[in-house]
Amino acid sequence: MKTVSVIGMGYIGLPTATLLASKGYQVAGMDVNPKVVDIINQGKIHIVEPDLDVAVHKAVESGKLKAFTSPQKADIFILAVPTPFLADKKPDMTYVRKAAESICTVLEAGNLVILESTSPIGATRVDVAEIIYAKRPELVGKLHIAHCPERVLPGQILRELVENDRVVGGVDEASTKTAADFYRTFVKGEVLETTSDTAEMAKLTENAFRDVNIAFANELSLICDKLGINVWELIRLANRHPRVNILQPGPGVGGHCIAVDPWFIVAAAPEEAKLIRTAREVNDGKPHWVVDKVMEAASKSATKPVIGLLGMAYKPDVDDLRESPSVEIAHALKRATNAEIIVCEPYVDAMNGFKLATLDETLAQANILVMLTDHKPFKDITLGQLAGKQIIDTRGTFERVMG
């Protein structure tokens, strides 16, 4: 198996395609957005990820990576498309189903189809295998179909695609073995074999675990605010216990995984997933608390309130706005107040509904400063630059300068 078709050229698909090209595979990347395809075929990138620009340029220049707007024939197909949730918090499998349907015209006996998108339990069997076999019944029993969830950290994707352990689960034993053998050609970490259902649940469990722990920290921040206790000092002290490791609170939880995946478990077992549901509700509620704090500060402003929001990405030093609580806060404030709102996000060029400002412009004009995403440029802000401003620090970024 030497040719790979990667469906979806986003934050996971493009780095994966590029890595495989560097390992000698002939890779066809597919995306429904013609602009994305054009950018990649120029050897450029449309997302921010360290070292990815150099890797893509090299892969395209070598002829090992080429992008298309339609699926191409290959030995291996990797589906790396979004899996958001609907208004009722149930998983939206539209993109996965469309991806599975799209490759049906080019599938051949012996092909390996891998779903990498984080998915609810049963998705590989129902939303991939059943859809493919309904359209291509002559291929029943002649394909290998498996799930291998991505488990990388934005900002370190290229390294973690190689170094991290991977969980691989097929719809049958032959699919599991075939998919595991493929990943072992480029993964240095251990490749762990299981069933597709267990592989799906493993990824959801990893993110639900993190979500519950973040919710604990966020709930502590609410309690400490009510009791007049410095939550950052409290966590620092509590973490001196050898078996305690409390995470840092924030304005909420964002990103394509942690803010979404726990709801897939809740949807699968609503009566049993009580703690997981509560954690999601705590984290989903934190942006509203931040908005209330900003509105309270605006009501106390002696002059016309000018609100400066620092950071829109869901985590530091990336350009990813997906499910970002900072974006939610910005839009909620725009609806709730007539105060001037200044948005500073150094890693994106534009944001719907807002004009972006530089850090210097934001510090000069805002009299209410809200730290939402602690990008590196923000950590150099001095005490003098904060003078005379009301500060709402959801990340503890200013603890160093404010004492």
ZABAPA-494087 format. One line per 4 residues: number of its first residue (from 1); their letters; for each residue z, x, y of C-alpha. Coordinates in Angstrom, 2 decimals. Layout:
<sites>
NUM	A	Z:X:Y ~ ...
</sites>
This chain:
<sites>
1	MKTV	0.00:0.00:0.00 ~ -1.27:1.80:3.08 ~ -2.15:-0.90:5.61 ~ 0.36:-3.02:7.53
5	SVIG	-0.09:-6.03:9.78 ~ 2.84:-6.70:12.12 ~ 2.90:-10.21:13.56 ~ 4.63:-10.24:16.95
9	MGYI	4.53:-7.25:19.31 ~ 7.88:-7.75:21.00 ~ 11.15:-5.82:21.07 ~ 11.17:-5.39:17.27
13	GLPT	7.53:-5.71:16.27 ~ 6.10:-3.04:18.58 ~ 8.66:-0.32:17.72 ~ 8.30:-1.16:14.02
17	ATLL	4.51:-0.98:14.17 ~ 4.67:2.29:16.08 ~ 7.12:3.86:13.64 ~ 4.99:2.86:10.65
21	ASKG	1.91:4.34:12.33 ~ 3.80:7.60:12.78 ~ 4.60:7.58:9.05 ~ 0.93:7.44:8.11
25	YQVA	0.36:3.71:7.68 ~ -2.72:2.11:9.24 ~ -1.15:-0.59:11.40 ~ -2.65:-3.71:12.96
29	GMDV	-0.34:-5.26:15.51 ~ -0.90:-8.93:16.29 ~ 0.28:-10.90:19.30 ~ -0.85:-14.23:20.73
33	NPKV	-0.65:-12.84:24.28 ~ -3.95:-11.11:25.16 ~ -2.27:-9.16:27.98 ~ 0.20:-7.63:25.53
37	VDII	-2.66:-6.69:23.20 ~ -4.61:-5.07:26.03 ~ -1.60:-3.07:27.20 ~ -0.90:-1.73:23.70
41	NQGK	-4.53:-0.80:23.10 ~ -4.38:1.25:26.29 ~ -1.55:3.22:24.69 ~ 1.02:1.65:27.01
45	IHIV	4.06:-0.60:26.57 ~ 5.19:-3.91:28.07 ~ 8.91:-3.55:27.27 ~ 11.56:-1.00:28.14
49	EPDL	12.74:1.17:25.25 ~ 13.50:4.92:25.41 ~ 10.71:7.12:23.98 ~ 8.62:4.12:22.94
53	DVAV	5.94:4.80:25.56 ~ 5.28:8.27:24.19 ~ 5.29:7.04:20.58 ~ 2.89:4.16:21.28
57	HKAV	0.50:6.41:23.19 ~ 0.44:8.87:20.29 ~ -0.01:6.13:17.67 ~ -2.88:4.47:19.53
61	ESGK	-4.55:7.78:20.35 ~ -4.42:8.79:16.67 ~ -6.14:5.56:15.67 ~ -3.23:4.55:13.43
65	LKAF	-2.18:1.62:15.65 ~ -4.43:-1.05:17.11 ~ -3.48:-4.47:18.45 ~ -5.30:-7.78:17.92
69	TSPQ	-4.89:-11.42:18.93 ~ -5.42:-12.57:15.33 ~ -4.05:-11.36:11.97 ~ -6.00:-8.69:10.12
73	KADI	-6.24:-8.03:6.39 ~ -3.54:-5.67:5.13 ~ -1.44:-4.74:2.13 ~ 1.82:-5.59:3.88
77	FILA	2.57:-8.28:6.47 ~ 5.71:-8.13:8.62 ~ 6.67:-11.24:10.59 ~ 8.66:-10.24:13.67
81	VPTP	8.64:-13.33:15.86 ~ 11.40:-15.13:17.81 ~ 13.83:-17.57:16.20 ~ 15.53:-19.38:19.11
85	FLAD	17.60:-22.54:18.77 ~ 16.92:-26.08:19.92 ~ 18.92:-28.15:22.41 ~ 21.18:-29.35:19.58
89	KKPD	21.90:-25.70:18.59 ~ 19.84:-25.96:15.42 ~ 17.35:-23.18:14.63 ~ 13.81:-23.51:15.92
93	MTYV	11.55:-22.12:13.19 ~ 8.28:-22.96:14.96 ~ 7.29:-19.34:15.56 ~ 8.03:-18.27:11.99
97	RKAA	6.07:-21.19:10.54 ~ 3.10:-20.51:12.81 ~ 3.21:-16.81:11.88 ~ 3.24:-17.70:8.18
101	ESIC	0.34:-20.12:8.67 ~ -1.62:-17.58:10.69 ~ -1.76:-14.98:7.91 ~ -2.84:-17.44:5.21
105	TVLE	-6.54:-16.86:5.91 ~ -6.29:-13.11:5.29 ~ -3.76:-12.95:2.42 ~ -4.83:-11.57:-0.93
109	AGNL	-3.18:-11.33:-4.33 ~ -0.71:-8.46:-4.51 ~ 0.15:-8.54:-0.79 ~ 3.74:-8.10:0.39
113	VILE	4.99:-10.51:3.09 ~ 8.25:-9.64:4.84 ~ 10.15:-11.84:7.27 ~ 12.15:-9.60:9.63
117	STSP	13.04:-12.32:12.15 ~ 16.71:-13.28:12.03 ~ 16.62:-16.63:10.27 ~ 18.77:-19.41:8.82
121	IGAT	19.55:-19.45:5.13 ~ 16.53:-20.46:3.07 ~ 13.92:-19.63:5.72 ~ 12.12:-17.04:3.61
125	RVDV	11.71:-19.51:0.76 ~ 10.99:-22.63:2.84 ~ 9.44:-21.51:6.12 ~ 7.40:-18.66:4.70
129	AEII	6.79:-18.92:0.94 ~ 6.38:-22.69:0.73 ~ 4.11:-22.81:3.77 ~ 1.89:-20.04:2.44
133	YAKR	1.67:-21.50:-1.04 ~ 0.90:-24.97:0.34 ~ -2.17:-23.55:2.09 ~ -3.08:-21.00:-0.59
137	PELV	-1.93:-22.51:-3.93 ~ -4.13:-20.05:-5.83 ~ -1.75:-17.28:-4.68 ~ 1.39:-18.80:-6.22
141	GKLH	3.14:-16.07:-8.19 ~ 0.67:-13.46:-6.95 ~ 2.44:-12.44:-3.71 ~ 5.65:-10.57:-3.00
145	IAHC	7.73:-12.34:-0.33 ~ 11.02:-11.00:1.03 ~ 13.43:-10.94:3.93 ~ 14.65:-7.77:5.61
149	PERV	16.48:-8.54:8.86 ~ 16.23:-6.03:11.68 ~ 19.63:-4.61:12.67 ~ 18.86:-2.28:15.57
153	LPGQ	20.41:-1.77:18.99 ~ 18.12:-2.03:22.03 ~ 17.98:1.38:23.66 ~ 18.18:3.10:20.26
157	ILRE	15.59:1.17:18.27 ~ 13.30:4.00:17.17 ~ 16.22:6.02:15.83 ~ 18.02:3.10:14.18
161	LVEN	14.88:1.79:12.48 ~ 14.99:5.01:10.46 ~ 18.70:5.79:10.18 ~ 20.33:2.40:9.64
165	DRVV	20.92:0.91:6.19 ~ 18.64:-2.06:5.44 ~ 19.34:-5.21:3.42 ~ 16.30:-6.43:1.47
169	GGVD	16.14:-9.70:-0.41 ~ 13.12:-11.17:-2.16 ~ 12.38:-14.68:-3.35 ~ 12.31:-13.12:-6.83
173	EAST	13.23:-9.77:-8.37 ~ 9.72:-8.36:-8.19 ~ 9.52:-9.18:-4.48 ~ 12.89:-7.54:-3.86
177	KTAA	11.82:-4.33:-5.61 ~ 8.42:-4.17:-3.93 ~ 9.87:-4.71:-0.46 ~ 12.73:-2.25:-1.06
181	DFYR	10.27:0.42:-2.23 ~ 8.28:-0.07:0.99 ~ 11.33:0.40:3.24 ~ 12.38:3.49:1.32
185	TFVK	9.17:5.19:2.49 ~ 10.50:5.44:6.06 ~ 14.21:4.47:6.08 ~ 16.70:7.33:5.72
189	GEVL	19.64:4.95:5.42 ~ 20.41:3.16:2.16 ~ 18.15:0.25:1.21 ~ 20.36:-2.43:-0.36
193	ETTS	18.78:-5.00:-2.68 ~ 19.85:-8.66:-2.91 ~ 18.34:-12.16:-2.74 ~ 16.51:-13.55:0.28
197	DTAE	19.27:-16.11:0.96 ~ 21.97:-13.43:0.90 ~ 19.91:-11.11:3.12 ~ 19.53:-13.92:5.66
201	MAKL	23.25:-14.70:5.56 ~ 24.15:-11.00:5.88 ~ 22.45:-10.69:9.26 ~ 23.99:-13.93:10.53
205	TENA	27.40:-12.77:9.33 ~ 27.11:-9.43:11.11 ~ 26.39:-11.11:14.43 ~ 28.95:-13.88:13.95
209	FRDV	31.61:-11.22:13.29 ~ 30.76:-9.53:16.58 ~ 30.65:-12.86:18.40 ~ 34.13:-13.82:17.19
213	NIAF	35.53:-10.49:18.35 ~ 33.86:-10.76:21.75 ~ 35.22:-14.29:22.08 ~ 38.73:-12.94:21.52
217	ANEL	38.26:-10.48:24.39 ~ 36.72:-13.14:26.64 ~ 39.52:-15.56:25.91 ~ 42.06:-12.83:26.72
221	SLIC	40.35:-12.38:30.10 ~ 40.81:-16.07:30.88 ~ 44.47:-15.99:29.85 ~ 45.15:-12.82:31.84
225	DKLG	43.50:-14.23:34.93 ~ 45.77:-17.27:34.75 ~ 48.88:-15.14:34.20 ~ 48.05:-12.50:36.84
229	INVW	47.67:-9.69:34.30 ~ 45.03:-6.95:34.48 ~ 43.02:-7.57:31.31 ~ 41.45:-4.10:31.35
233	ELIR	44.84:-2.40:31.39 ~ 46.12:-4.81:28.74 ~ 43.27:-4.03:26.35 ~ 43.61:-0.31:27.01
237	LANR	47.29:-0.45:26.07 ~ 46.86:-2.76:23.06 ~ 44.12:-0.51:21.69 ~ 46.59:2.35:21.45
241	HPRV	47.81:0.65:18.28 ~ 46.16:2.49:15.36 ~ 44.80:-0.71:13.80 ~ 43.76:-2.60:16.94
245	NILQ	40.33:-2.31:18.53 ~ 39.81:-5.10:21.05 ~ 36.35:-5.23:22.59 ~ 35.65:-5.46:26.32
249	PGPG	35.24:-8.88:27.95 ~ 32.17:-9.79:29.96 ~ 30.45:-12.71:31.71 ~ 29.41:-14.20:28.36
253	VGGH	27.22:-13.14:25.46 ~ 23.45:-12.74:25.59 ~ 20.55:-11.25:23.72 ~ 18.32:-12.51:20.96
257	CIAV	20.93:-12.21:18.20 ~ 24.63:-12.63:18.94 ~ 24.20:-15.56:21.31 ~ 21.97:-17.38:18.82
261	DPWF	22.62:-16.43:15.20 ~ 26.14:-17.85:14.75 ~ 24.74:-21.32:15.49 ~ 22.54:-20.94:12.38
265	IVAA	25.69:-20.66:10.27 ~ 27.25:-23.64:12.05 ~ 24.09:-25.67:11.42 ~ 24.19:-24.79:7.71
269	APEE	27.90:-25.58:7.23 ~ 29.18:-27.56:10.26 ~ 32.44:-28.69:8.70 ~ 33.42:-25.25:7.43
273	AKLI	32.35:-23.01:10.33 ~ 35.23:-23.94:12.64 ~ 36.15:-20.46:13.89 ~ 32.52:-19.42:14.34
277	RTAR	31.80:-22.58:16.35 ~ 34.86:-22.08:18.55 ~ 33.91:-18.47:19.27 ~ 30.45:-19.61:20.35
281	EVND	31.99:-22.24:22.62 ~ 34.33:-19.67:24.21 ~ 31.47:-17.27:24.90 ~ 29.12:-20.02:26.07
285	GKPH	31.83:-21.21:28.45 ~ 32.47:-17.84:30.10 ~ 29.50:-18.01:32.53 ~ 30.84:-21.30:33.90
289	WVVD	34.19:-19.63:34.54 ~ 32.42:-16.83:36.42 ~ 30.53:-19.35:38.54 ~ 33.83:-21.07:39.43
293	KVME	35.26:-17.71:40.48 ~ 32.28:-16.97:42.71 ~ 32.42:-20.43:44.28 ~ 36.14:-19.95:44.94
297	AASK	35.41:-16.64:46.67 ~ 32.63:-18.25:48.73 ~ 35.01:-20.96:49.91 ~ 37.39:-18.28:51.20
301	SATK	34.73:-16.26:53.02 ~ 35.45:-15.93:56.75 ~ 31.73:-15.55:57.44 ~ 28.63:-17.02:55.85
305	PVIG	28.89:-16.06:52.15 ~ 26.24:-13.67:50.89 ~ 26.56:-13.30:47.11 ~ 25.29:-10.09:45.54
309	LLGM	24.72:-10.28:41.78 ~ 24.57:-6.91:40.02 ~ 22.64:-6.88:36.75 ~ 20.62:-9.62:35.04
313	AYKP	19.90:-8.03:31.65 ~ 22.14:-9.14:28.81 ~ 23.40:-5.58:28.23 ~ 23.42:-2.29:30.15
317	DVDD	20.30:-0.22:30.76 ~ 17.68:-2.48:29.16 ~ 15.17:-4.94:30.65 ~ 15.96:-7.74:28.18
321	LRES	16.87:-11.03:29.89 ~ 16.88:-13.16:26.73 ~ 19.87:-15.52:26.61 ~ 21.50:-13.43:29.33
325	PSVE	24.68:-14.99:30.77 ~ 23.91:-13.18:34.03 ~ 20.67:-15.15:34.41 ~ 22.52:-18.37:33.61
329	IAHA	25.10:-17.54:36.28 ~ 22.42:-16.79:38.88 ~ 20.67:-20.11:38.35 ~ 23.95:-22.04:38.25
333	LKRA	24.99:-20.54:41.60 ~ 21.60:-21.34:43.10 ~ 22.13:-24.98:42.14 ~ 25.76:-25.10:43.24
337	TNAE	25.72:-23.44:46.66 ~ 23.64:-22.97:49.78 ~ 24.99:-19.46:50.16 ~ 22.47:-16.63:50.22
341	IIVC	22.12:-15.06:46.78 ~ 20.90:-11.48:46.35 ~ 19.91:-10.33:42.88 ~ 19.82:-6.65:41.92
345	EPYV	18.30:-5.76:38.55 ~ 16.83:-2.25:38.47 ~ 15.17:-2.62:35.05 ~ 12.83:-5.55:35.77
349	DAMN	10.10:-6.04:38.36 ~ 10.45:-9.80:38.82 ~ 12.69:-12.72:37.93 ~ 11.75:-16.37:38.16
353	GFKL	13.34:-18.13:41.12 ~ 14.77:-15.02:42.78 ~ 13.67:-12.16:44.96 ~ 14.98:-8.87:43.66
357	ATLD	16.76:-6.41:45.94 ~ 17.59:-2.74:45.61 ~ 21.16:-1.63:45.06 ~ 21.38:-0.27:48.62
361	ETLA	20.12:-3.58:50.04 ~ 22.59:-5.56:47.94 ~ 25.57:-3.41:48.95 ~ 24.58:-3.55:52.61
365	QANI	24.10:-7.31:52.81 ~ 26.51:-8.94:50.33 ~ 30.08:-9.81:51.27 ~ 30.80:-11.16:47.77
369	LVML	29.87:-8.72:45.02 ~ 29.67:-9.85:41.38 ~ 29.38:-7.23:38.64 ~ 27.58:-8.87:35.72
373	TDHK	25.81:-6.08:33.80 ~ 27.19:-2.57:34.15 ~ 23.97:-0.56:34.37 ~ 24.40:3.19:34.89
377	PFKD	23.24:3.10:38.56 ~ 26.07:0.68:39.34 ~ 28.76:3.02:38.03 ~ 28.26:5.38:40.97
381	ITLG	29.27:2.75:43.53 ~ 32.08:4.15:45.68 ~ 35.23:2.57:47.06 ~ 33.78:2.84:50.55
385	QLAG	30.75:0.76:49.54 ~ 33.09:-1.98:48.30 ~ 35.18:-2.06:51.47 ~ 35.48:-5.49:53.08
389	KQII	33.87:-7.31:50.16 ~ 35.33:-9.82:47.75 ~ 34.85:-8.38:44.27 ~ 34.38:-10.29:41.01
393	DTRG	34.15:-7.68:38.27 ~ 33.34:-9.21:34.88 ~ 32.92:-5.81:33.21 ~ 35.79:-3.71:34.54
397	TFER	33.23:-1.38:36.11 ~ 35.15:-0.91:39.35 ~ 38.51:-0.19:37.71 ~ 37.92:3.53:38.22
401	VMG	37.34:3.34:41.98 ~ 39.72:0.47:42.80 ~ 42.67:1.84:40.86
</sites>
